[in-house]
């Protein structure tokens, strides 16, 4: 399955080395936050497999449309 994403990266302070961000799955409009590259990849994988059987997987945390 193919998906499109809008990803925003940021840090909380200029000297912070750990980055975080917000990702939006364009097809569904769902958004999630992530901390670091591993969580980003996990969220992208979950969005990409939406609609398929995901027995035993954790839900993707969602943000409100106001975030």
Secondary structure, 3 states (H helix, E strand, C coil): CCCCEEEEEECCCCCCCCCEEEEEECCCCCEEEEEHHHHHHHHHHHHHCCCCCCCCCCCCCCCCCCC
